[in-house]
Amino acid sequence: MNQSEKYPRTFHYPFSPGTTSDDRINHNYWEDLQKIKNIVHTEKLDGENTCLNKYGVFARSHATPTSHPWANYLKVKWNIMKHDLSDLEIFGENLYATHSIEYLNLENHFFVFGIRENGLWLSWEETKFYAKLFDFEMVPEIEILKVDDDKDKYENNILNIIKKKSEFDSFDTFLNEEATMEGIVTRNIESYDSVNFKENVFKYVREGHVKTGKHWRNNWKRNKLVWERQAK
């Protein structure tokens, strides 16, 4: 039996080119957005979706706590905070191991993007409050905006955002060149129930973002923090 529910599948915008065979697309996203007053665009980071709750540190599967070596530093943190979590489940992107993108300007390795409590995803402000309380950084916030009725304007705005580099200086390790951000995740800034996740969270991922193969875990390397790079 799982010790918590894993992070729900985030559906792609229909105009997101970076889908794979097992991805899902929300073709009704615009109708869903019209029911939301305000949204926040955040940068999608290229790491491992990781959860800290009162039972431990979990990666994709929540059947048992993760045994991945790149999560060991989070286990140290979890051991300090575990008795204060109660029913909070903190979800974030673990960038300790380099995937397709290396980040050249990281001050930390873990960035919170959502917090769930008893099946309810907390509002964006509450998420930022608890992240700060537990001394975690948030994923880069691109902008908060009010949803209007101009669909073309909305989509063009996302297409312009995705052309930019990551806030953490993204570098494609396979092409050996600077890269744009991996993608954008959009969410309702208010709280919402897990059963309504699909109608409140959306993503855009650029084409060709995944380059890691099946042997990636055998040869993984640590993403250096910015102060380590500057010390050279």
C-alpha positions as CSV (number, residue, x, y, z in Angstrom):
1,M,0.0,0.0,0.0
2,N,1.3,3.4,-0.9
3,Q,2.2,5.7,2.0
4,S,0.8,8.7,0.0
5,E,-0.6,9.4,-3.4
6,K,2.0,10.3,-6.0
7,Y,2.0,13.6,-7.9
8,P,-0.9,13.6,-10.5
9,R,-0.1,13.6,-14.2
10,T,0.1,17.1,-15.6
11,F,-1.7,17.4,-18.9
12,H,0.0,19.4,-21.8
13,Y,-1.4,22.3,-23.5
14,P,-2.5,21.3,-27.1
15,F,0.2,23.5,-28.5
16,S,3.0,22.0,-26.4
17,P,5.4,20.3,-28.8
18,G,7.4,18.3,-26.2
19,T,5.0,15.5,-25.7
20,T,6.0,11.8,-25.6
21,S,4.0,8.7,-26.2
22,D,2.7,8.4,-22.6
23,D,1.8,12.1,-22.2
24,R,-1.7,13.4,-22.0
25,I,-3.1,16.6,-23.6
26,N,-5.9,18.8,-22.2
27,H,-7.8,19.8,-25.3
28,N,-10.3,21.7,-23.2
29,Y,-7.7,23.8,-21.4
30,W,-9.2,27.1,-22.5
31,E,-12.6,26.2,-21.1
32,D,-10.9,25.2,-17.9
33,L,-9.0,28.4,-17.7
34,Q,-12.1,30.5,-18.1
35,K,-13.3,29.2,-14.8
36,I,-10.1,30.4,-13.1
37,K,-9.6,34.0,-12.0
38,N,-5.8,34.2,-11.7
39,I,-3.0,31.9,-12.7
40,V,0.8,31.7,-12.2
41,H,3.3,30.7,-14.8
42,T,6.4,29.0,-13.3
43,E,9.5,27.6,-14.9
44,K,9.5,23.8,-15.4
45,L,12.8,22.5,-14.2
46,D,14.6,19.4,-15.5
47,G,15.0,17.3,-12.4
48,E,13.2,14.6,-10.4
49,N,9.7,15.2,-9.0
50,T,10.3,14.5,-5.3
51,C,8.0,14.6,-2.3
52,L,8.7,15.0,1.4
53,N,6.0,13.9,3.8
54,K,5.8,12.5,7.3
55,Y,6.6,9.0,6.0
56,G,9.8,9.9,4.1
57,V,11.3,11.2,0.9
58,F,9.6,9.8,-2.3
59,A,10.5,10.0,-6.0
60,R,8.0,9.1,-8.7
61,S,6.6,6.1,-7.0
62,H,5.1,6.5,-3.5
63,A,5.1,2.8,-2.7
64,T,8.3,3.1,-0.7
65,P,10.7,6.0,0.1
66,T,13.3,6.6,-2.6
67,S,16.7,4.9,-2.5
68,H,18.2,7.1,-5.2
69,P,21.6,8.4,-4.1
70,W,20.9,11.9,-5.4
71,A,18.1,12.2,-2.8
72,N,20.3,11.5,0.2
73,Y,20.8,15.2,1.0
74,L,17.0,15.5,1.2
75,K,16.8,12.7,3.7
76,V,19.1,14.6,6.0
77,K,16.8,17.6,5.7
78,W,13.7,15.4,6.2
79,N,15.1,13.9,9.4
80,I,15.2,17.3,10.9
81,M,11.7,18.4,9.8
82,K,9.7,15.2,9.7
83,H,7.8,15.7,13.0
84,D,6.7,19.2,11.9
85,L,5.1,18.1,8.6
86,S,1.9,16.6,10.0
87,D,-0.3,16.1,6.9
88,L,1.7,18.4,4.6
89,E,3.3,16.9,1.5
90,I,5.9,19.1,0.0
91,F,6.5,18.5,-3.7
92,G,9.5,19.9,-5.5
93,E,12.0,19.5,-8.3
94,N,15.3,17.8,-7.2
95,L,18.1,19.1,-9.3
96,Y,20.9,17.4,-7.5
97,A,21.6,15.1,-10.4
98,T,22.0,16.5,-13.9
99,H,19.5,15.3,-16.4
100,S,19.2,16.7,-20.0
101,I,19.9,20.2,-18.8
102,E,22.7,21.4,-16.5
103,Y,22.0,24.5,-14.5
104,L,25.0,26.8,-14.1
105,N,23.6,29.2,-11.6
106,L,22.1,27.1,-8.8
107,E,22.3,28.2,-5.2
108,N,20.2,25.2,-4.0
109,H,19.2,21.8,-5.4
110,F,15.5,21.6,-4.3
111,F,12.7,23.9,-5.5
112,V,9.1,23.6,-4.3
113,F,6.2,23.8,-6.8
114,G,3.3,22.5,-4.8
115,I,2.1,21.4,-1.4
116,R,-0.8,19.0,-0.7
117,E,-2.7,18.6,2.5
118,N,-5.3,15.9,2.9
119,G,-6.1,15.9,-0.8
120,L,-6.2,19.7,-1.1
121,W,-3.5,21.5,-3.1
122,L,-2.7,24.7,-1.2
123,S,-2.9,28.1,-2.8
124,W,0.2,29.6,-4.3
125,E,0.6,32.0,-1.4
126,E,0.2,29.2,1.2
127,T,2.7,27.1,-0.8
128,K,5.2,29.9,-0.7
129,F,4.6,30.5,3.1
130,Y,5.3,26.8,4.0
131,A,8.3,26.6,1.7
132,K,9.8,29.6,3.4
133,L,8.9,28.1,6.8
134,F,10.8,24.9,6.1
135,D,13.6,26.8,4.5
136,F,13.0,25.7,0.9
137,E,13.3,27.7,-2.3
138,M,10.4,28.0,-4.8
139,V,10.6,27.2,-8.5
140,P,11.1,30.4,-10.5
141,E,7.9,32.4,-10.7
142,I,7.6,33.9,-14.2
143,E,4.3,35.9,-13.8
144,I,0.9,36.0,-12.2
145,L,-1.9,37.1,-14.5
146,K,-5.6,37.4,-14.8
147,V,-7.2,35.1,-17.3
148,D,-9.1,37.1,-20.0
149,D,-10.9,36.0,-23.2
150,D,-8.1,36.4,-25.7
151,K,-6.9,32.9,-26.4
152,D,-4.4,33.9,-29.1
153,K,-2.8,36.5,-26.8
154,Y,-2.5,33.9,-24.1
155,E,-0.8,31.3,-26.3
156,N,1.5,33.8,-27.9
157,N,2.6,35.0,-24.4
158,I,3.6,31.4,-23.5
159,L,5.4,31.0,-26.8
160,N,7.4,34.1,-26.1
161,I,8.3,33.1,-22.6
162,I,9.6,29.7,-23.6
163,K,12.2,31.3,-25.8
164,K,14.1,32.6,-22.8
165,K,16.8,30.9,-20.8
166,S,16.3,29.4,-17.4
167,E,16.6,31.7,-14.4
168,F,19.4,29.3,-13.4
169,D,21.3,29.5,-16.8
170,S,20.3,26.3,-18.6
171,F,22.9,24.4,-20.6
172,D,22.3,21.5,-22.9
173,T,24.8,18.8,-21.9
174,F,24.2,16.7,-25.1
175,L,24.5,19.6,-27.6
176,N,27.1,21.3,-25.5
177,E,25.4,24.7,-25.8
178,E,23.2,27.2,-24.0
179,A,19.6,26.1,-23.9
180,T,16.2,27.8,-23.4
181,M,14.1,26.8,-20.3
182,E,12.6,23.3,-20.5
183,G,9.1,24.4,-20.2
184,I,6.3,26.3,-18.3
185,V,3.9,25.0,-15.7
186,T,0.7,27.0,-15.2
187,R,-1.5,26.6,-12.1
188,N,-4.5,28.2,-10.5
189,I,-3.2,30.5,-7.7
190,E,-6.1,29.4,-5.5
191,S,-6.4,26.1,-3.8
192,Y,-8.0,23.1,-5.5
193,D,-8.9,19.5,-4.8
194,S,-6.8,16.7,-6.2
195,V,-9.8,15.3,-8.1
196,N,-9.8,18.6,-10.1
197,F,-6.0,18.7,-10.7
198,K,-6.3,18.3,-14.5
199,E,-8.6,21.4,-14.7
200,N,-6.2,23.6,-12.6
201,V,-2.6,22.7,-13.7
202,F,-1.2,22.8,-17.3
203,K,2.2,22.6,-18.9
204,Y,4.1,23.5,-22.0
205,V,7.3,21.6,-22.8
206,R,9.7,22.5,-25.6
207,E,10.5,20.0,-28.3
208,G,13.4,17.7,-27.8
209,H,13.9,18.4,-24.1
210,V,14.4,14.7,-23.1
211,K,17.8,13.3,-24.1
212,T,18.7,11.0,-21.2
213,G,18.7,7.3,-22.1
214,K,18.0,4.2,-20.1
215,H,21.6,4.0,-18.7
216,W,21.4,7.6,-17.4
217,R,21.3,6.4,-13.7
218,N,24.5,4.4,-14.1
219,N,26.6,7.5,-15.1
220,W,24.8,10.4,-13.4
221,K,26.7,13.4,-12.1
222,R,26.0,16.0,-9.5
223,N,24.8,19.5,-10.5
224,K,27.4,21.9,-9.0
225,L,26.2,24.9,-7.1
226,V,27.2,28.3,-8.3
227,W,29.7,29.0,-5.5
228,E,31.5,25.8,-6.4
229,R,31.8,26.9,-10.0
230,Q,33.1,30.3,-8.9
231,A,35.7,28.7,-6.6
232,K,37.6,27.3,-9.6
